[in-house]
């Protein structure tokens, strides 16, 4: 597995009401899936990617508070939906990120 894609994990600073850099890492990135659906007259799509990074102890913060973190990569922002440190071996961490895009109904 090649960790060749630079990513930025950000956390939401609730006091400053903005996203702040948490960690810059290199990841193996792979497509997880995509979905398109219509809600209340507008179309919406989501795109999921799997980001695999080398483990470091600071990443545990993400596991305990997924909603406060996101991944910035390739011009998009991905809400972290899942975090997996396989069998707590502390070798790699797999995070699934989801990017939502709103669109107008044609």
Beta strands, then each sheet from edge to edge (+ up, - down):
strand 1: 5-13
strand 2: 18-39
strand 3: 42-54
strand 4: 69-73
strand 5: 76-84
strand 6: 92-103
sheet 1: 1+ 2- 3+ 6- 5+ 4- 1+
end
